[in-house]
């Protein structure tokens, strides 16, 4: 059993963890929307005017701060007018990227109703690849305007007289690839044109540009010189686990997945540096990672990008959030892919059955971190050298909100528990408010709709000894401890 010493400097807490760092993403892909979120009013599966009730209830519990839609690659071939008005009159289109039909039964109003049902804020991605500025601008007017116009009258006739108030607007998606195979310079010209009209329509809209690698981001912003004020944030993507099986991975492959967090960290570091260099005192360009997560070899177009989610995914998610906390000064949102039935999903469905994945429970455990200030944390404990890199097997992140601290812990060791002693120099612990742990005997364990209760959080025994937290963290575990501080 390893020994881990942790020092948490709550008195030096700094950058705020934006709640939107715990956002999510739903695309018209596989069974994410149809079957996962939307089943239609005539389905035998319990629903609220077509919205699948068990999915709604599950996601409502997570209090997701923001949800991105409709894509993804789908967004740059999506025309929003196809998804409004009477559903029986909406056109059926070909979803060219995911090789499936698109009924458009789930459109803007259905998405907004879903967001209201689960208590989240919508984030819309406009079509740049096959759309035009007027289509994007009119969508924003339709959603947000308080003026009496033909579009707002149409919105009211379709059931929503009050504006939706959509704050976040992505201008294209992966325009270096599925969004049009553009050069950064060409995209910069288009972005400037689209953003000018969107900004003119709603000055409060947060405009988000498609990012990429460091060179793409630099060349895009060079092409936008003089118009940087039109970019509120740049959104980058990063997937991990390519080529790995979702369940039958070897131990060495599992440990290799841990290094993917560092690769994602380097991607964010490069993007954040470019954003800071192109920011000014008058206008800051922030950073978003609006697609991330594991993507295993079972997740193919033919499978609807469905994969199982094991304890390895929970470990990966916990370590990723710890890394995101370290970027809190620059990173204002992330959106894991994807919410239901696709990639590193929160919820999996099969017919009328549903299960919550280990990743779902990490989102649930980490809720106390939202809006807290990151406290500098030093961890000394067992490590592993992989590919010349030293990987700590125990990771700890702490945030402070008023007189309370949220301390999350991840033990990535497959075999050994660790004895953790966490002290708070300059502060005293008054009490342990709550403590829960997510773990399983085998890292490959996972929930399925047929066996939904294999993995779920349980109470964790935590003591206060000599002013420090003392806890035995099981092997392969993610935990959250909330404490009350005293002066």
Residue pairs with C-beta under 8 A, 6 or more apart in sequence:
1 416
1 417
1 418
1 419
1 472
2 381
2 382
2 393
2 394
2 413
2 416
2 417
2 418
2 419
3 381
3 418
3 419
3 421
4 379
4 380
4 381
4 382
4 394
4 396
4 418
4 419
4 420
4 421
4 473
5 379
5 380
5 381
5 421
5 423
6 377
6 378
6 379
6 380
6 396
6 420
6 421
6 422
6 423
7 377
7 378
7 422
7 423
7 425
8 375
8 376
8 377
8 396
8 398
8 405
8 407
8 422
8 423
8 424
8 425
9 375
9 376
9 377
9 424
9 425
9 426
10 375
10 398
10 400
10 405
10 424
10 426
10 427
10 485
11 425
11 426
11 427
12 375
12 376
13 372
13 373
13 374
13 375
13 376
13 399
13 400
14 328
14 329
14 373
14 374
14 375
14 376
15 328
15 329
15 373
15 374
16 328
16 371
16 372
16 373
16 374
17 324
17 325
17 328
17 369
17 370
17 371
17 372
17 373
17 374
17 399
18 328
18 331
18 332
18 333
18 371
19 65
19 370
19 371
20 65
20 66
20 121
20 332
20 333
20 334
21 321
21 324
21 325
21 328
21 331
21 332
21 333
21 334
21 370
22 64
22 65
22 321
22 334
22 363
22 366
22 367
22 369
22 370
23 64
23 65
23 66
23 67
23 68
23 123
23 290
23 333
23 334
23 335
23 336
24 64
24 66
24 67
24 68
24 120
24 335
24 336
24 338
24 339
24 346
25 67
25 68
25 69
25 72
25 290
25 291
25 335
25 336
25 337
25 338
25 339
26 32
26 33
26 37
26 67
26 68
26 69
26 70
26 338
26 339
26 340
27 33
27 69
27 70
27 71
27 72
27 73
27 74
27 75
27 337
27 338
27 342
28 34
28 70
28 71
28 72
28 74
28 78
28 95
28 98
28 102
28 106
29 71
29 72
29 74
29 95
29 97
29 98
29 304
29 305
29 338
29 342
30 98
30 100
30 303
30 304
30 305
30 306
30 341
30 342
31 304
31 306
31 340
31 341
31 342
31 349
32 338
32 339
32 340
32 341
32 342
32 345
33 106
34 103
34 105
34 106
35 341
35 349
36 52
36 55
36 339
36 340
36 341
36 342
36 347
36 349
37 51
37 52
37 55
37 106
37 114
37 339
37 340
38 50
38 51
38 52
38 105
38 106
38 110
38 114
39 45
39 47
39 50
39 51
39 52
40 47
40 50
40 105
41 47
41 49
41 50
43 50
43 52
44 352
45 52
45 53
45 54
45 351
45 352
46 52
46 53
46 54
47 53
48 56
48 117
49 113
50 105
50 106
50 110
51 110
51 113
51 114
51 117
52 349
54 349
54 354
55 340
55 347
55 349
55 354
56 114
56 117
56 118
58 346
58 347
58 354
58 356
58 360
59 118
59 120
59 339
59 346
59 347
60 117
60 118
60 119
61 364
62 118
62 346
62 360
62 363
62 364
62 367
63 119
63 120
63 367
64 118
64 119
64 120
64 363
65 120
65 121
65 370
66 120
66 121
66 122
66 123
66 168
66 333
66 335
67 115
67 118
67 120
67 121
67 122
67 123
67 335
67 339
68 123
68 124
68 125
68 168
68 170
68 290
68 335
69 111
69 122
69 123
69 124
69 125
70 78
70 111
70 124
70 125
71 78
71 125
71 173
72 125
72 173
72 291
72 337
73 97
73 98
73 173
73 174
73 178
73 179
74 95
74 97
74 98
75 125
75 126
75 127
75 170
75 172
75 173
75 179
76 127
76 128
76 129
76 130
76 131
76 172
76 173
76 174
76 175
76 178
76 179
76 180
77 95
77 96
77 97
77 127
77 129
77 130
78 127
79 127
79 130
79 131
79 135
80 107
80 108
80 127
80 135
80 139
80 142
81 135
82 90
82 91
82 93
82 104
82 107
83 90
83 104
83 106
83 107
83 108
83 110
84 90
84 107
84 108
84 109
84 142
84 154
84 158
85 158
87 104
87 105
90 103
90 104
90 105
90 107
91 104
92 101
92 102
92 103
92 104
93 101
93 102
93 104
94 101
94 102
95 101
95 102
97 178
98 301
98 304
98 305
99 301
100 304
108 139
108 142
108 143
108 164
109 158
109 159
109 160
111 122
112 122
112 143
112 160
112 164
115 121
115 122
121 167
121 168
122 164
122 166
122 168
123 166
123 167
123 168
123 169
123 170
123 290
123 333
123 335
124 139
124 143
124 166
124 168
124 169
124 170
125 169
125 170
125 172
125 173
126 135
126 136
126 139
126 140
126 169
126 170
126 171
126 172
126 194
126 198
127 135
127 136
127 172
128 136
128 171
128 172
128 173
128 175
128 179
128 180
128 187
128 190
128 191
128 194
128 210
129 172
129 173
129 175
129 178
129 179
129 180
130 180
133 193
133 194
133 196
133 197
133 198
134 197
136 169
136 171
136 194
136 197
136 198
137 194
137 197
137 198
137 200
137 201
138 151
140 166
140 169
140 198
140 201
140 202
140 205
141 149
141 151
141 152
141 201
141 202
142 151
142 152
142 154
142 155
143 155
143 163
143 164
143 165
143 166
144 163
144 164
144 165
144 166
144 201
144 202
144 205
145 151
145 152
145 163
145 201
145 202
146 152
146 163
152 163
155 161
155 163
166 205
167 204
167 205
167 206
168 205
168 206
168 208
168 333
169 198
169 205
169 206
169 207
169 208
170 208
170 210
170 235
170 290
171 191
171 194
171 195
171 198
171 207
171 208
171 209
171 210
172 179
172 180
172 187
172 190
172 191
172 194
172 209
172 210
173 179
173 210
174 210
174 212
174 237
175 182
175 187
175 190
175 210
176 182
176 184
176 187
176 210
176 212
176 216
179 210
180 187
182 190
183 219
184 212
184 215
184 216
184 217
184 219
184 220
184 223
185 219
185 220
185 222
185 223
187 210
187 220
187 223
188 219
188 220
188 221
188 222
188 223
188 224
189 223
191 209
191 210
191 220
191 224
191 230
191 231
192 224
192 227
192 230
195 207
195 227
195 230
195 231
196 230
198 205
198 207
199 205
199 207
199 230
206 232
206 233
207 230
207 231
207 232
207 233
208 232
208 233
208 234
208 235
208 288
208 290
209 220
209 231
209 233
209 234
209 235
210 234
210 235
211 217
211 220
211 234
211 235
211 236
211 271
212 220
212 236
213 267
213 270
214 270
214 271
214 273
214 274
217 234
217 236
217 270
217 271
217 274
217 275
218 274
220 234
221 228
221 231
221 274
221 278
221 285
224 230
224 231
228 278
228 279
228 280
228 283
228 285
229 282
229 283
231 285
232 285
232 286
233 275
233 285
233 286
233 287
233 288
233 332
233 333
234 271
234 274
234 275
234 285
234 286
234 287
234 288
235 288
235 289
235 290
236 267
236 268
236 271
236 287
236 288
236 289
236 290
237 289
237 290
237 291
237 292
238 263
238 264
238 267
238 268
238 289
238 291
238 292
239 291
239 292
239 293
239 294
239 295
239 337
239 343
240 257
240 260
240 261
240 263
240 264
240 292
240 293
240 294
240 295
240 316
241 257
241 260
241 294
241 295
241 296
241 316
242 295
242 296
242 297
243 297
244 253
244 256
244 257
244 294
244 296
244 297
245 253
245 296
245 297
245 298
246 296
246 297
246 298
246 299
246 307
246 308
246 309
246 310
247 308
247 310
247 444
247 446
248 444
249 257
249 312
249 444
251 414
254 312
254 414
254 443
255 384
255 386
255 391
255 412
255 414
256 386
256 387
257 294
257 312
257 316
258 315
258 316
258 319
258 384
258 386
258 391
258 412
259 386
259 387
259 389
259 391
260 316
261 316
261 319
261 320
261 323
262 389
262 391
264 289
264 292
264 320
264 323
265 323
265 326
265 327
268 287
268 289
268 323
268 324
268 327
268 330
268 331
269 327
271 287
272 287
272 327
272 330
272 331
275 285
275 286
275 287
275 330
276 285
276 330
278 285
279 285
286 330
286 331
286 332
287 327
287 330
287 331
287 332
288 331
288 332
288 333
288 334
288 335
289 324
289 331
289 333
289 334
289 335
290 333
290 334
290 335
291 335
291 337
292 320
292 334
292 335
292 336
292 337
293 317
293 336
293 337
293 338
293 343
293 344
294 307
294 313
294 316
294 343
294 344
295 305
295 307
295 337
295 343
295 344
296 307
298 306
298 307
298 308
299 305
299 306
299 307
299 342
299 343
304 341
304 342
305 338
305 342
305 343
306 341
306 342
306 345
306 348
307 343
307 344
308 446
308 448
309 344
309 345
309 348
309 357
309 358
309 359
309 446
309 447
310 358
310 443
310 444
310 445
310 446
311 358
311 438
311 439
311 440
311 442
311 443
311 444
311 445
311 446
311 455
311 476
312 443
312 444
313 344
313 357
313 358
313 359
314 358
314 359
314 361
314 362
314 438
314 455
314 478
315 410
315 412
315 443
315 476
315 478
317 336
317 344
317 359
317 362
317 363
317 478
318 362
318 366
318 395
318 408
318 410
318 478
319 395
319 410
319 412
321 362
321 366
321 369
321 397
321 408
322 395
322 396
322 397
322 408
322 410
324 331
324 334
325 369
325 374
325 397
325 399
326 374
328 374
336 344
336 346
336 359
337 343
337 344
338 344
338 345
339 345
339 346
339 347
340 346
340 347
340 348
340 349
341 347
341 348
341 349
344 357
344 359
345 357
345 359
346 356
346 357
346 359
346 360
346 363
347 354
347 355
347 356
347 357
347 360
348 354
348 355
348 357
348 447
348 448
348 449
349 449
350 448
350 449
350 450
351 449
353 449
353 450
353 452
354 449
354 452
355 447
355 448
355 449
355 451
355 452
356 447
356 452
356 456
357 446
357 447
358 438
358 440
358 446
358 447
358 455
361 438
361 455
361 456
361 457
361 478
362 438
362 478
364 457
365 408
365 436
365 438
365 457
365 478
365 479
365 480
366 406
366 408
366 480
368 399
368 401
368 404
368 406
368 480
368 482
369 397
369 399
369 406
369 408
371 401
372 399
372 400
372 401
372 405
372 406
373 399
373 400
373 401
374 397
374 398
374 399
375 398
375 399
375 400
375 405
377 396
377 397
377 398
379 392
379 394
379 395
379 396
381 392
381 393
381 394
381 418
381 420
382 392
382 393
382 394
382 413
382 416
382 418
383 390
383 391
383 392
383 393
384 390
384 391
384 393
385 391
391 412
393 411
393 412
393 413
393 418
394 409
394 410
394 411
394 412
394 413
394 418
394 420
394 473
395 409
395 410
395 412
396 407
396 408
396 409
396 410
396 420
396 422
397 407
397 408
398 405
398 406
398 407
398 408
399 405
399 406
400 485
403 484
403 485
403 486
404 433
404 482
404 483
404 484
404 485
405 424
405 482
405 483
405 485
406 480
406 481
406 482
407 422
407 469
407 480
407 481
407 482
407 483
408 478
408 479
408 480
408 481
409 420
409 471
409 473
409 477
409 478
409 479
409 480
409 481
410 477
410 478
410 479
411 417
411 418
411 473
411 474
411 475
411 476
411 477
412 476
413 475
413 476
414 443
414 475
414 476
415 475
416 475
417 472
417 473
417 474
417 475
418 472
418 473
419 470
419 471
419 472
419 473
420 469
420 470
420 471
420 472
420 473
421 465
421 468
421 469
421 470
422 468
422 469
422 471
423 467
423 468
423 469
424 467
424 468
424 485
427 485
427 486
427 487
428 467
428 485
428 486
428 487
429 464
429 467
429 468
429 469
429 483
429 484
429 485
429 486
430 483
430 484
430 485
430 486
431 464
431 483
431 484
432 462
432 464
432 469
432 481
432 482
432 483
432 484
433 482
433 483
433 484
434 480
434 481
434 482
435 459
435 460
435 461
435 462
435 471
435 479
435 480
435 481
435 482
436 457
436 458
436 459
436 460
436 479
436 480
437 457
437 458
437 459
437 460
437 473
437 474
437 477
437 478
437 479
438 455
438 456
438 457
438 477
438 478
438 479
439 458
439 474
439 475
439 476
439 477
439 478
440 454
440 455
440 476
442 476
443 476
445 454
445 455
446 454
446 455
447 453
447 454
447 455
448 454
460 471
460 479
460 481
461 471
461 472
462 469
462 470
462 471
462 481
463 469
463 470
463 471
464 470
469 481
469 483
471 479
471 481
473 479
